[in-house]
Amino acid sequence: MRQFKIPQHTLTHNLLAIGYGGGLMIWLSTESTHIGLTVLLGLGLALMIVGLGVLHWLGGRNLNLMRGWSVLFGIITGALTPITTFFLMLFKNVQHSHIVPDFSNEVLWEILTRTPAWALAGGLIGAALLLIGFAIPKPAN
């Protein structure tokens, strides 16, 4: 059986999360309306949420790769990405409160309608990581 040890949740992980939050605060204060950058920031936020959750609840444990945990975490991260992106766009619209919002309602809606596609993509990336884990030869003891 292939085992993967989840590292312990440390202060460094929390400091990295605080640093990412600071970066998001800086981005929120700019006039950037690039959808690609916003989606990347939403993806990073989703990865951070899932990663910190895994470290908190499963830190220090061995996970069996045969059970497909990476696929599950990929699906959760993929489904969470458009939701976090939506809220980042919404917060930016609310914070700036221009007559014409930074991101229109159509863009916000289109981001949310892509949730199933993002969940599928995350699951496929998790499955690819699972297969890569199987391809790595076992160390001889």
Secondary structure, DSSP 4 states (H G I P E B T S, - for coil): --EEEPPPP-HHHHHHHHHHHHHHHHHHHS----HHHHHHHHHHHHHHHHHHHHHHHHTT-EEEGGG-HHHHHHHHHHHHHHHHHHHHHHHHHHHH--SS-SS-HHHHHHHHHTHHHHHHHHHHHHHHHHHHHHHSPPPP-
